Amino acid sequence: MAVGFSLLFWPKFEAFEGYVLLEGFSLENVREWETAPNSSRQLVESHINEICLDDWFRSEDWTPLLDARRVYLIHKLADAYRLKLARDFPDRKFVVAVFNGSQDDDSISLSFWQV
């Protein structure tokens, strides 16, 4: 479990066919997004690299306090991803974005892509 958390906070990336993707990506998923309408490198990367915090910390009893902790944590993760991407790929520029769910979906996630 500790190794899993270390990869969440300090991930491994792979350069693949011009993309920068999280290690262990699905080639089938990449090819599927490449054929999506209006597909672009940014679109493919943003979808493949999305990490939903709820996938790691699922709880049926979220409270407003826990919600605030989730927001704090996702922003710290985004900072770590910015640093790691800049270190691993100093010649490339990235956007690391945090997404809050809608009223119907309270998930919180982050993703990154090249600009």
Stockholm file with secondary structure:
# STOCKHOLM 1.0

chainA/1-115         MAVGFSLLFWPKFEAFEGYVLLEGFSLENVREWETAPNSSRQLVESHINEICLDDWFRSEDWTPLLDARRVYLIHKLADAYRLKLARDFPDRKFVVAVFNGSQDDDSISLSFWQV
#=GR chainA/1-115 SS CHHHHHHHHSCCEEEETTEEEETTCCHHHHHHHHTSTTCCHHHHHHHHTCEEHHHHSCCSCCCHHHHHHHHHHHHHHHHHHHHHHHHHCTTSCEEEEEEECCSSCCCEEEEEEEC
#=GC SS_cons         CHHHHHHHHSCCEEEETTEEEETTCCHHHHHHHHTSTTCCHHHHHHHHTCEEHHHHSCCSCCCHHHHHHHHHHHHHHHHHHHHHHHHHCTTSCEEEEEEECCSSCCCEEEEEEEC
//
